[in-house]
Amino acid sequence: MVGKNYGAGSTTGGIILTSPTGVQYTSIIAGNIANITEETNGPDRTGVTNGYTPFTYLVGAGEAGIWEVQFTAMGKGTTLPYSPASTSPKPQDAWTQPVDNGSSALIAAWDISVGNATTGVLASGRAYTTLMALCAPNGIFLSPSFYGKVYVLTPSGFAYEVDGNGFNGASWNFFSNNKGSKLADGSPSYQSYSYSSVAPGPANMIANFHDPRTPDNGTIDFTNKIFYNKPNADLPVSAKAYFSNVSQAPTTWLKPVASTPDFNITGLSANCGGQFKFTPTSNGTYRIALDVGNNTSFDDDVDVLLTGQAVGGQINTVQWDGKNGLDSTVSFGTVVKAKISISLPTSEVHFPFIDVETNQYGIKIQSLSSDYSSYVGNTVYWNDAELTGGIAPSPLINKSAGANSTTNGHIWYGTTDGPDDNSYGNNKMLDTWAFLGGSVQNLGDITLCRIISGNVWPDRDQLTDGKIDNEYTNNGETKIDGYDKLPSGLKAVLVNKATGKVIQVVPVDGGTYVFSNIADNASGYTVVLTNATVIVGDPAPGSSLPATWTQVGSGFGNTSSGTNGTITIPPVTSSTNSITDANFAIYSATTLPISFGSFSAEIVNGQLLVNWSTITETNNSYFDIEVSKDGKNFTSMGKVDSKATNGNSTVALNYEFSATGTAAAVLGSSLMALALAGFGFKRKNKTLYALALVCGLSVLGAASCTKNDLSKTDDSSKLFVRIKQVDKDGSISYSKVIQAVKK
């Protein structure tokens, strides 16, 4: 903070301060903490003379932001001296700084303080790290060790208290992110795993994560911040920070305003072919749990958990491949129970612990209220099916039901004290994760059957990319056309080739269709796409589409084998599985009127602010901004004319709309501006919780000094927004529905 005193100290005396612009300041003398008394009393300052002499820096103009504090060790040894009768040290115990080569990387005590240089007043909740690396005695693993409490803050503004509850690791690492370890496609693996302690084992292990020492990759991969005390209430939303591997200092989030969208799910359905459809009001992460064993546990080896990203305001379709958790095909006729939940896309929080040998009492992980004054959740999940040795958690797999972390916080340990593989967590990454929001809805029992299903894509590039899909390229960037671009009234018709008669007619819903209960048929079937009126028993129809629409391609997967709007299904026998990729591609000869780009809505001081962009426009007249309290019944709030010349444009155009009092008028509630002045300080006091030694890592501290005024609204009120687009001929299309974010 500008004009504030920044002080730090450690038992080794080596300190490096790095400013938000990358300027470094070092000390090897000032900042030495000599004993437990100096550690407890903190830095000498106004009113305190029996602490340690800190290495201080007065933050100047242009230096507000995140300051990195690095405590340098004397060497590389990480073995903490102990005797067989040793117990882990207590925070009030006297200590001696290790100096021999085997322990030369250890720092017995360290401190970071930010406060007023004149008054000496310090404040907590300003120091954080993205990676904790601590050490405990190597060889007394059945003795409790780390009881520290830290506070994990997420980019969505939610916080978790993580209580070590006595876990023990000789040299361990902890961080928190949004995915845990990742699969090759970048999605979360939702599992723990072992790694070799011999090179390249550690490097391969790190490669499975988004490196917590590097900047976030937007909302795709991000690291949560680990505060040593509850985050200070006057932290700014964001601040400038310096990363050595980034050419220009970026801005990092600090304390965003927590806002929980209302996850209403409509159009929820599941068919016998394992195809699930749902329409959430907001973007989120979906989890569909399948009790393949049909015993209500959802966490047996044979059970399945489907996860992915749900898109708000449109129909989402998820197809199960029909295989159980052991990768075996489930027989038709099997009864499977199913349930679904959806949560905030940024509320999935993973807590990986690396090389923590024992955790006898279970780590307590609890979500906190917005003011951090109370606990609001304690359910955690894990999947240790790939691990062996030691005393394993019970249950071994808890990826669906969840457990109360205050009574069974993912417990593991060994049978001996020794530093060997008998300790369950040795050379392992054990991931525990949690979700915020999203109630569970039951889908009921599903009796599996064979299906034929597929997609109908609005293929704007007309197979020029060689694929049946809805992707196209605009100015070198890959874009996607939504199913809302499809014409209405499309049907899929199933014809029995043996008789030449229609046996099923189903609508194309959200770009997909599905035929259920497909019987064996030595002659096979034909699928026809049409908008004509067809009934069961009719002769096989030809394909037909609305005026201006043409067939582009059809076939299995994304490879086209024809353009006549029909797909031939080969003979179906008792060994034939469901067919879920019989796809069609169509295109409108009349260019689609609008291709929407970005779309956002905010409520700031009672004023509704809507921003959107279009990628292309054809024959466009104007936009009508509509709002709703329930996401169903919309009211017009205003009109914005098209910026496109004569309604036509092939370049991106940006639009905005604002209406003072709109939010209050629609919601029927008042909006009160809450001015937050000042910004406080930060301090980390190791004596409150640390029962281990730092293994030479750096800690980040927030020292920025600016904060914008915020608005506060009644959280029970929601405001949904959509944009109606009107052509010059009066034709209408709609954007997706989003929820306005209250600022």
C-alpha positions in Angstrom: 0.0 0.0 0.0 1.4 3.4 -0.9 2.9 5.1 2.1 2.7 2.0 4.2 5.5 0.1 5.8 6.3 -3.4 4.5 8.3 -5.6 6.9 9.6 -9.2 6.8 11.9 -11.5 8.6 13.2 -15.1 8.9 15.6 -17.1 10.9 18.1 -17.3 8.0 18.0 -13.5 7.4 18.0 -13.8 3.6 15.0 -11.9 2.1 14.2 -10.8 -1.5 11.4 -8.3 -2.0 10.0 -8.1 -5.6 7.7 -5.1 -6.5 4.7 -5.3 -8.8 6.9 -4.0 -11.5 9.7 -6.5 -11.0 12.2 -4.4 -9.1 14.0 -6.4 -6.4 15.2 -5.4 -3.0 17.4 -7.7 -0.9 18.7 -8.1 2.7 21.0 -10.7 4.4 21.2 -9.0 7.8 18.0 -7.1 8.7 15.0 -9.3 9.2 16.8 -12.0 11.2 14.4 -13.7 13.7 16.6 -15.0 16.6 14.2 -16.9 18.9 10.6 -17.8 19.8 10.1 -14.5 21.7 11.0 -12.4 18.7 8.8 -14.6 16.4 5.8 -14.2 18.8 6.1 -10.4 19.1 6.6 -9.7 15.5 8.6 -6.8 14.0 9.9 -3.9 16.1 7.6 -0.9 15.4 5.8 1.9 17.3 4.9 0.4 20.7 6.9 -2.8 20.2 10.6 -3.0 21.0 11.1 -6.7 22.0 10.4 -8.2 18.6 12.8 -8.7 15.7 14.4 -5.9 13.6 12.6 -6.2 10.3 13.7 -5.7 6.8 11.4 -2.8 5.8 10.4 -1.0 2.7 8.1 2.0 2.4 5.9 1.5 -0.7 6.1 4.5 -3.0 4.0 6.0 -5.8 3.4 3.5 -8.6 4.4 0.5 -6.5 1.0 -0.4 -5.2 0.0 -4.0 -5.9 1.2 -7.5 -5.1 4.7 -7.7 -3.5 6.5 -11.0 -3.6 8.5 -11.9 -0.4 11.0 -14.7 -0.9 12.9 -16.2 2.1 16.2 -17.6 0.9 17.6 -20.8 2.6 21.2 -21.6 3.4 21.3 -24.8 1.3 19.2 -27.7 -0.2 18.9 -30.2 2.6 15.3 -30.8 3.7 15.6 -33.4 6.5 14.3 -32.2 9.9 16.5 -33.6 12.7 14.6 -35.9 15.1 15.0 -38.8 17.4 12.8 -42.0 17.5 11.0 -40.6 20.6 10.4 -37.2 18.9 7.0 -35.6 18.5 6.2 -32.7 16.2 7.0 -29.3 17.6 4.3 -27.1 19.1 3.9 -23.5 18.1 4.9 -22.2 21.6 8.1 -24.4 21.7 11.5 -22.9 21.6 13.3 -23.8 18.4 16.8 -23.9 16.9 17.5 -22.9 13.3 19.0 -26.0 11.6 22.4 -25.3 10.1 23.9 -28.7 9.0 23.9 -29.6 5.3 21.1 -32.1 5.6 18.7 -29.5 6.9 20.1 -26.4 5.3 17.0 -25.6 3.2 14.8 -25.3 6.3 13.6 -22.0 7.8 12.4 -22.4 11.4 10.5 -19.1 11.6 9.4 -16.4 9.2 7.0 -13.4 9.2 5.4 -10.9 6.8 3.8 -7.7 8.1 2.2 -4.7 6.4 1.2 -1.8 8.5 1.3 1.9 9.2 4.9 3.2 9.6 3.7 5.9 12.0 1.3 4.1 14.3 2.7 0.6 14.0 -0.7 -0.9 13.5 -0.7 -4.2 11.6 -3.6 -6.0 9.9 -4.1 -9.7 9.1 -5.4 -11.3 5.9 -3.0 -9.7 3.4 -0.4 -12.5 2.9 -1.1 -15.4 0.5 0.7 -18.0 -1.5 -0.2 -20.1 -4.5 2.0 -23.0 -3.3 2.7 -24.2 0.2 5.9 -26.3 0.8 6.5 -27.3 4.4 8.5 -30.0 6.2 8.0 -32.1 9.3 10.2 -34.8 11.0 10.9 -37.7 8.6 10.0 -40.9 10.4 7.3 -40.2 13.0 4.4 -40.4 10.7 1.9 -41.8 13.2 2.3 -38.7 15.3 0.0 -35.7 14.4 2.0 -32.8 12.9 0.3 -30.0 11.0 -2.7 -28.3 12.6 -2.5 -25.1 10.6 -5.6 -23.4 9.2 -5.4 -21.6 5.9 -8.1 -19.9 3.8 -8.5 -20.7 0.1 -10.0 -17.9 -2.0 -11.4 -18.5 -5.4 -11.8 -16.2 -8.4 -15.6 -16.3 -7.9 -15.1 -14.7 -4.5 -15.9 -17.8 -2.4 -13.6 -19.0 0.4 -12.8 -22.3 2.1 -11.2 -23.0 5.4 -8.7 -25.8 5.2 -7.8 -27.3 8.6 -4.7 -29.6 8.5 -6.1 -31.5 11.5 -2.8 -33.1 12.3 -1.7 -34.5 8.9 2.0 -35.4 8.6 4.4 -35.2 5.7 8.2 -35.1 5.7 8.4 -32.7 2.8 5.0 -31.9 1.3 3.3 -29.5 -1.1 -0.2 -28.1 -1.2 -2.1 -25.9 -3.6 -5.6 -25.4 -4.8 -7.0 -25.0 -8.4 -10.0 -25.6 -10.5 -9.1 -29.0 -12.0 -6.7 -31.0 -9.8 -4.7 -33.2 -12.2 -5.7 -33.0 -15.8 -6.3 -35.5 -18.6 -4.7 -35.1 -22.0 -7.7 -33.1 -23.2 -7.3 -30.6 -20.3 -10.4 -31.8 -18.4 -10.2 -32.8 -14.7 -9.1 -36.4 -14.1 -11.1 -36.6 -10.8 -8.6 -39.0 -9.3 -5.4 -39.4 -7.2 -2.3 -41.1 -8.5 1.2 -42.2 -7.6 4.5 -41.0 -9.0 8.1 -42.0 -8.9 10.5 -40.0 -6.6 13.2 -40.6 -9.2 13.6 -38.3 -12.2 11.7 -37.7 -14.4 8.9 -38.8 -12.0 8.5 -35.4 -10.2 8.6 -33.5 -13.5 6.0 -35.8 -15.0 3.8 -35.3 -11.9 4.0 -31.5 -12.2 3.1 -31.7 -15.9 -0.3 -33.0 -15.0 -1.2 -29.7 -13.3 -1.5 -26.1 -14.2 1.7 -24.8 -12.6 0.6 -22.8 -9.5 3.7 -20.6 -9.8 2.5 -19.2 -13.2 -0.3 -16.8 -14.1 -3.9 -18.1 -14.6 -5.1 -19.0 -18.0 -8.4 -17.1 -17.6 -11.1 -19.3 -16.3 -9.7 -22.4 -18.2 -6.9 -23.1 -15.7 -6.5 -21.1 -12.6 -4.8 -21.4 -9.2 -6.7 -20.3 -6.1 -5.0 -18.1 -3.5 -4.1 -19.6 -0.1 -4.3 -16.9 2.6 -2.7 -17.5 6.0 -5.5 -15.6 7.8 -9.0 -14.8 6.7 -8.7 -12.5 3.7 -8.9 -8.8 4.8 -12.3 -7.3 4.0 -10.8 -4.3 2.3 -8.8 -6.1 -0.3 -9.4 -4.8 -3.8 -11.0 -6.8 -6.5 -7.7 -7.1 -8.4 -4.2 -5.7 -8.3 -1.0 -5.5 -10.3 1.4 -8.4 -10.0 4.8 -9.5 -11.4 5.6 -12.9 -12.8 9.2 -13.6 -13.8 8.1 -15.7 -16.8 5.8 -13.0 -18.2 7.2 -10.1 -20.2 4.7 -7.5 -18.8 3.3 -7.4 -15.3 -0.3 -8.6 -15.4 -3.2 -7.9 -13.1 -4.3 -10.7 -10.8 -7.7 -11.1 -9.1 -7.7 -10.7 -5.3 -11.1 -10.5 -3.7 -14.0 -10.6 -6.3 -17.5 -10.1 -5.2 -19.2 -13.4 -4.6 -22.3 -13.9 -6.7 -24.2 -17.2 -6.9 -26.5 -17.5 -10.0 -29.7 -19.3 -9.6 -29.3 -22.7 -11.3 -32.7 -23.6 -12.4 -32.8 -26.7 -14.7 -35.7 -27.1 -17.2 -36.4 -29.6 -19.9 -34.7 -32.3 -17.9 -35.0 -35.7 -19.6 -33.3 -39.1 -20.0 -34.0 -41.8 -22.5 -33.3 -45.5 -22.4 -30.3 -45.0 -24.6 -28.4 -43.1 -21.9 -29.0 -39.7 -23.6 -29.6 -36.8 -21.2 -31.0 -33.3 -22.0 -31.4 -30.3 -19.8 -31.5 -26.5 -20.1 -29.8 -24.6 -17.2 -30.4 -20.8 -16.7 -26.7 -20.2 -16.3 -23.4 -21.7 -17.5 -22.0 -24.3 -15.1 -20.4 -27.6 -14.5 -22.7 -30.6 -14.8 -22.3 -33.9 -13.0 -24.5 -36.9 -14.0 -24.1 -39.8 -11.7 -25.2 -43.3 -12.8 -25.8 -46.1 -10.4 -25.1 -48.9 -12.8 -25.1 -51.4 -9.9 -28.6 -50.2 -9.0 -27.9 -50.4 -5.3 -28.2 -46.6 -4.5 -24.5 -46.0 -3.8 -23.4 -44.3 -7.1 -19.8 -44.9 -6.0 -19.2 -48.6 -6.8 -16.5 -49.6 -9.3 -19.1 -50.2 -11.9 -20.8 -46.8 -11.4 -20.2 -43.9 -13.8 -19.9 -40.1 -13.3 -20.3 -37.9 -16.4 -19.0 -34.4 -16.1 -18.6 -31.4 -18.4 -19.5 -27.8 -19.0 -23.2 -26.8 -19.4 -24.2 -23.8 -21.5 -26.9 -21.6 -20.0 -30.0 -20.7 -21.9 -29.9 -23.6 -24.4 -30.6 -27.3 -24.6 -27.5 -29.4 -23.5 -27.3 -33.0 -24.7 -25.0 -35.5 -22.9 -24.6 -39.0 -24.4 -23.4 -41.9 -22.2 -21.4 -44.5 -24.1 -23.1 -47.4 -22.4 -20.0 -48.6 -20.6 -19.7 -49.1 -16.9 -16.9 -47.9 -14.6 -14.9 -50.9 -15.5 -15.1 -50.1 -19.2 -17.5 -53.0 -20.0 -20.7 -52.5 -22.1 -23.8 -52.6 -20.0 -26.4 -55.1 -21.2 -29.7 -53.8 -22.6 -32.5 -54.2 -20.1 -30.3 -53.2 -17.2 -31.9 -50.7 -14.8 -29.7 -47.8 -14.0 -30.5 -45.0 -11.5 -29.4 -41.4 -12.5 -29.1 -38.0 -10.9 -27.8 -34.6 -12.0 -26.4 -31.5 -10.4 -25.0 -28.3 -11.9 -22.8 -25.8 -10.1 -20.9 -22.6 -10.8 -18.1 -23.1 -13.5 -15.6 -21.4 -11.1 -16.9 -23.1 -8.0 -15.2 -26.4 -8.5 -12.3 -26.4 -6.1 -9.5 -29.0 -5.9 -7.2 -29.4 -3.0 -4.2 -31.6 -4.1 -1.8 -32.7 -1.3 1.5 -34.1 -2.6 3.7 -36.5 -0.6 1.7 -36.2 2.7 2.5 -39.6 4.2 -0.3 -39.8 6.8 -3.6 -38.0 7.5 -5.1 -40.0 10.4 -7.8 -37.6 11.3 -8.8 -36.2 8.0 -8.3 -32.7 6.5 -11.3 -30.5 7.3 -12.5 -28.5 4.3 -15.4 -26.2 4.8 -16.9 -23.4 2.6 -17.4 -20.1 4.3 -20.1 -17.4 4.2 -19.4 -14.3 2.2 -18.2 -12.5 5.4 -16.2 -15.6 6.5 -18.1 -15.6 9.8 -19.8 -19.0 9.5 -19.5 -22.4 7.7 -22.0 -23.1 5.0 -20.8 -26.4 3.6 -18.4 -29.3 4.3 -19.0 -31.9 1.6 -15.9 -33.2 -0.2 -15.1 -35.9 -2.8 -12.2 -38.1 -3.8 -11.2 -41.1 -5.9 -8.2 -43.1 -4.8 -9.0 -46.2 -6.9 -5.5 -46.2 -8.6 -3.5 -46.1 -5.3 -2.2 -49.0 -3.2 -0.2 -49.5 0.0 -0.6 -48.3 3.6 -4.1 -47.8 5.1 -6.4 -46.5 2.3 -9.3 -44.2 2.7 -12.7 -45.7 3.4 -14.5 -45.5 1.0 -11.7 -45.7 -1.6 -14.0 -44.0 -4.1 -16.2 -41.1 -3.1 -16.7 -39.3 -6.4 -20.5 -38.9 -6.3 -22.1 -39.2 -2.8 -19.6 -36.9 -1.0 -18.6 -37.0 2.6 -18.7 -34.6 5.6 -15.1 -33.5 5.8 -15.4 -32.7 9.5 -16.1 -36.3 10.4 -14.3 -38.2 7.5 -12.1 -35.7 5.8 -10.4 -38.1 3.4 -8.4 -40.1 5.9 -5.2 -42.1 5.0 -2.2 -43.4 7.0 0.2 -46.3 7.5 1.0 -49.0 10.1 4.5 -47.9 11.0 6.3 -44.6 11.9 9.1 -45.2 9.4 9.8 -43.2 6.2 8.9 -46.1 3.8 6.3 -46.9 1.3 4.0 -48.3 4.0 2.7 -44.7 4.5 -0.2 -44.4 2.2 0.5 -40.9 1.0 4.3 -41.4 0.2 5.1 -40.4 -3.3 1.4 -39.8 -4.1 -0.8 -36.9 -5.1 -4.1 -37.2 -3.2 -6.8 -34.9 -4.5 -9.8 -33.8 -2.6 -12.4 -31.6 -4.3 -15.6 -29.7 -3.5 -18.4 -27.9 -5.4 -20.4 -24.9 -4.5 -24.0 -24.6 -5.4 -26.1 -26.9 -7.5 -28.8 -29.0 -5.9 -29.1 -32.7 -6.9 -32.1 -33.7 -9.1 -33.0 -37.3 -9.5 -33.6 -38.6 -13.1 -35.2 -41.8 -11.8 -34.7 -45.3 -13.2 -33.6 -45.9 -16.8 -34.0 -49.3 -18.4 -31.3 -49.4 -21.0 -32.2 -50.1 -24.6 -30.6 -49.8 -28.0 -31.0 -46.4 -29.7 -30.2 -44.7 -33.0 -29.4 -41.0 -32.5 -27.4 -38.1 -34.0 -27.1 -34.4 -34.5 -28.3 -32.0 -37.1 -25.6 -29.3 -37.6 -26.0 -25.8 -39.2 -22.8 -26.3 -41.3 -21.9 -22.8 -42.4 -18.7 -23.7 -44.1 -20.5 -26.5 -46.1 -17.9 -29.2 -45.4 -14.9 -27.1 -46.6 -13.1 -28.1 -43.4 -13.9 -31.8 -44.3 -16.2 -32.3 -41.3 -19.9 -32.4 -40.5 -20.1 -29.9 -37.7 -21.2 -26.4 -36.7 -17.8 -24.8 -36.7 -16.6 -22.2 -39.1 -13.7 -19.7 -39.4 -14.1 -16.0 -39.3 -11.0 -13.7 -39.6 -8.8 -16.7 -38.7 -10.8 -17.5 -35.5 -12.9 -20.6 -35.1 -16.5 -19.9 -34.3 -19.6 -22.0 -33.6 -23.2 -21.7 -34.8 -25.7 -22.6 -32.1 -28.7 -24.8 -32.7 -30.9 -21.7 -32.7 -29.7 -21.2 -36.3 -31.6 -24.4 -37.4 -35.0 -24.0 -39.0 -38.1 -25.1 -37.0 -40.2 -28.2 -37.8 -37.4 -30.6 -38.6 -38.1 -34.3 -38.0 -36.0 -37.5 -38.2 -37.8 -40.5 -39.7 -36.8 -44.1 -39.1 -37.6 -46.5 -42.0 -37.5 -50.4 -41.8 -35.6 -51.4 -44.9 -37.2 -54.8 -44.9 -40.7 -53.3 -45.3 -39.9 -49.9 -46.7 -42.3 -48.4 -44.1 -41.9 -45.6 -41.5 -41.7 -47.1 -38.0 -40.8 -43.9 -35.9 -41.0 -40.2 -36.3 -39.3 -37.9 -33.8 -38.6 -34.1 -33.7 -35.1 -32.6 -34.0 -34.9 -31.0 -30.5 -31.9 -28.8 -29.7 -30.1 -30.1 -32.8 -30.5 -33.8 -31.8 -32.8 -36.6 -32.4 -33.2 -40.1 -30.9 -35.0 -43.3 -31.8 -35.5 -45.7 -28.9 -36.0 -49.5 -28.5 -34.3 -50.4 -31.8 -34.9 -54.1 -32.5 -32.6 -56.5 -34.3 -33.1 -56.2 -38.1 -31.1 -58.2 -40.6 -32.0 -55.7 -43.3 -31.1 -52.6 -41.3 -32.7 -49.2 -41.3 -32.7 -45.8 -43.0 -32.8 -42.4 -41.3 -34.4 -39.5 -43.2 -34.3 -35.8 -42.3 -37.4 -33.9 -43.4 -39.8 -31.1 -42.6 -42.7 -32.8 -44.3 -45.7 -34.3 -42.5 -44.9 -38.0 -42.0 -46.7 -40.6 -39.9 -45.9 -44.2 -38.8 -46.9 -46.7 -41.6 -46.2 -44.3 -44.5 -43.9 -45.4 -47.3 -40.3 -44.2 -46.9 -40.3 -40.4 -47.7 -37.6 -38.5 -49.4 -35.7 -35.8 -47.6 -37.1 -32.2 -47.7 -36.1 -29.0 -46.0 -37.6 -25.5 -45.7 -37.1 -23.0 -48.5 -33.5 -21.7 -48.9 -32.1 -24.7 -46.9 -30.1 -27.4 -48.6 -28.5 -30.7 -47.6 -24.7 -30.4 -47.2 -23.8 -33.9 -46.0 -24.7 -36.9 -43.9 -22.9 -39.9 -42.3 -21.5 -41.3 -39.2 -19.3 -39.1 -36.9 -18.0 -36.0 -38.7 -17.4 -37.8 -42.1 -19.9 -37.3 -44.8 -20.9 -40.1 -47.1 -23.8 -38.5 -48.9 -25.8 -35.3 -49.5 -29.4 -36.7 -50.1 -30.5 -36.3 -46.5 -30.6 -40.0 -45.7 -28.3 -42.3 -43.7 -28.2 -46.1 -44.1 -28.0 -48.1 -40.9 -26.4 -51.5 -41.5 -27.9 -54.8 -40.2 -28.6 -54.8 -36.5 -27.9 -58.0 -34.5 -27.9 -59.0 -30.9 -24.3 -57.8 -30.6 -25.0 -54.3 -32.1 -24.6 -51.5 -29.7 -26.4 -48.2 -29.8 -25.6 -45.9 -32.7 -25.2 -42.3 -31.5 -23.5 -40.5 -34.3 -25.7 -40.6 -37.4 -25.3 -36.9 -38.2 -26.7 -34.5 -40.8 -25.3 -31.1 -42.0 -27.5 -28.5 -43.6 -27.1 -24.9 -44.8 -29.3 -21.9 -45.6 -28.8 -20.5 -49.0 -30.0 -17.2 -47.4 -27.2 -16.1 -45.1 -28.2 -16.4 -41.5 -29.3 -12.9 -40.2 -27.1 -12.6 -37.1 -24.1 -14.3 -35.6 -23.8 -13.2 -32.0 -20.4 -12.8 -30.3 -19.8 -11.9 -26.7 -22.8 -11.0 -24.4 -22.8 -9.8 -20.8 -25.1 -7.9 -18.4 -24.3 -6.1 -15.2 -26.3 -4.2 -12.5 -24.2 -1.3 -11.3 -25.7 1.2 -8.8 -29.2 0.2 -9.9 -28.4 0.7 -13.6 -28.6 -2.2 -16.1 -25.6 -2.3 -18.4 -25.8 -4.7 -21.4 -22.9 -5.3 -23.8 -22.8 -7.6 -26.8 -21.2 -8.0 -30.2 -22.1 -9.4 -33.5 -19.7 -11.3 -35.8 -21.8 -10.9 -39.0 -25.2 -9.2 -39.7 -27.5 -9.6 -42.7 -30.6 -7.5 -43.4 -30.6 -6.6 -39.7 -32.9 -3.8 -38.5 -32.6 -3.5 -34.7 -32.1 -5.2 -31.3 -34.7 -5.3 -28.5 -33.3 -5.8 -25.0 -35.6 -7.9 -22.9 -35.5 -8.7 -19.2 -37.2 -11.2 -16.9 -37.4 -12.1 -13.2 -37.8 -15.8 -13.8 -36.0 -16.4 -17.1 -39.3 -17.2 -18.8 -41.6 -14.2 -19.1 -39.7 -11.3 -20.7 -40.4 -7.6 -20.9 -38.9 -5.1 -23.4 -36.6 -2.5 -21.9 -35.3 -0.7 -25.0 -34.3 -0.7 -28.6 -30.8 -0.4 -30.2 -30.6 0.1 -34.0 -28.1 -1.9 -36.0 -24.8 -0.2 -36.7 -24.3 -2.2 -39.9 -24.6 -0.3 -43.1 -28.0 -1.1 -44.6 -28.2 -3.9 -42.0 -25.3 -5.8 -43.5 -21.8 -6.4 -42.0 -19.0 -9.0 -42.2 -16.9 -7.5 -39.4 -17.4 -7.6 -35.7 -19.6 -4.8 -34.3 -19.9 -3.9 -30.6 -23.1 -2.7 -28.9 -24.1 -1.4 -25.5 -27.4 -0.6 -23.7 -28.0 1.1 -20.4 -31.1 2.0 -18.4 -31.1 3.8 -15.1 -33.5 2.3 -12.6 -34.3 -0.6 -14.9 -33.1 -3.2 -12.5 -35.0 -1.8 -9.6 -38.1 -1.4 -11.6 -38.1 -5.0 -12.8 -37.0 -6.6 -9.6 -39.1 -4.4 -7.3 -36.3 -3.9 -4.9 -34.0 -1.0 -4.0 -30.3 -0.9 -4.8 -28.0 0.6 -2.2 -24.5 1.8 -3.1 -22.0 0.7 -0.5 -18.8 2.8 -0.4 -15.8 1.0 0.9 -13.0 3.4 1.8 -9.4 2.6 2.6 -7.8 -0.7 2.3 -6.0 -1.8 5.5 -2.9 -4.0 5.8 -1.8 -7.5 6.0 0.1 -9.7 8.4 0.9 -13.4 8.6 1.7 -14.7 12.1 3.2 -18.2 11.9 2.8 -18.8 15.6 -0.9 -19.1 15.3 -0.9 -22.3 13.2 2.4 -23.5 11.7 3.7 -26.7 13.2 6.1 -27.3 10.4 9.1 -25.7 8.8 9.2 -23.8 5.5 11.1 -25.6 2.7 12.4 -22.3 1.1 9.4 -21.0 -0.8 8.0 -17.6 -1.5 4.8 -16.0 -0.3 2.8 -13.2 -2.0 1.3 -10.3 -0.1 -1.4 -7.9 -1.3 -0.4 -4.3 -0.9 -2.5 -2.4 -3.3 -4.3 0.7 -2.2 -7.3 1.3 -4.5 -10.8 -0.1 -4.4 -13.9 0.7 -6.4 -17.3 1.4 -4.9 -19.6 -1.6 -5.0 -23.3 -2.0 -5.2 -25.2 -4.4 -3.1 -28.6 -5.9 -3.9 -31.0 -8.4 -2.4 -29.5 -11.8 -3.3 -33.0 -13.3 -3.6 -33.7 -11.1 -6.7 -32.5 -12.3 -10.1 -32.6 -10.5 -13.4 -32.3 -12.4 -16.7 -31.5 -10.8 -20.0 -31.8 -11.7 -23.6 -31.6 -9.8 -26.9 -34.3 -10.1 -29.6 -33.0 -9.4 -33.1 -35.4 -8.1 -35.7 -34.8 -8.3 -39.5 -35.9 -5.6 -41.9 -38.6 -8.0 -43.1 -39.8 -8.5 -39.5 -38.2 -11.9 -38.9 -37.1 -12.5 -35.3 -34.2 -14.4 -33.6 -33.0 -14.5 -30.0 -29.7 -14.6 -28.2 -29.1 -17.0 -25.4 -30.5 -16.0 -21.9 -28.0 -14.8 -19.3 -28.2 -13.6 -15.7 -27.2 -10.1 -14.9 -24.2 -9.9 -12.5 -24.6 -7.5 -9.6 -21.6 -5.3 -9.1 
